[in-house]
Amino acid sequence: MNCFGKSVEGIIRKNNEDSIYVSGEDTEIKNIFIVADGMGGHSAGEVASSLAIKTFVDSVKESTDNFDDNEDMLDILIESFAKANKTIYSLSLKDETTMGMGTTFTCAYISGNKLIGVHAGDSRIYALEKGVLKQITNDHSFVMEMVKSGKLTAQEARVHPKRNIITRALGTEEKVEADTVIKDITNCSAVLLCSDGLSSMVEDSDIEKILNENKDAQKAVEMLIEKANDNGGKDNISVVIIRKEVDR
């Protein structure tokens, strides 16, 4: 796999509350990719997103000595998600500076032709399948609830003034349920994880075009971030791309 990730402030924000994790040769665990978009004001969002990833990754490492071949990976991811939630929630109750903090959390474990994910919030996982971009997570957001009820179209939701209100986030309650994803990615040439700093600023059709035209993961990440900034860069932007070979 050819993978790359990057997180930037964007044009408007003065600090970056997003955090990412990209597995590679220098990481202790393999095949794990995470995007977390923190919230809480001041530095609390940054604390929440970085602490969520650290706690989650540490828990995964403790849970298995043979990470790539473990058949119970979904259970491990769910358990690690719960530990991360408990850690953030407990800290938010103890420290006034982090009161009310939370974070989106979107994780993909990729091994062979299988993707297993856990997810809360409005960061996303996309799969590029036979050249077509498909969102494979569901947003936990105010506007998505409006879309589901038929009160907004997907296009209206993208520009709605309340589009940043999320309905589920790690660390905001004592117990937070993780959505799970299990997907066969045999025909997928790329998997994309991103915060809403990308998805709210760049149309899916443009994301699809950039992924199809740029086979190198790093180049595609850089171009997507550039496009988000060109369109206003109103939020932190985090992008992780995993490229894989697909039999033709």
Order of alpha helices (4+ residues) and beta strands (2+ residues): beta-beta-beta-alpha-alpha-beta-beta-beta-beta-beta-alpha-alpha-beta-beta-alpha-alpha-alpha-beta
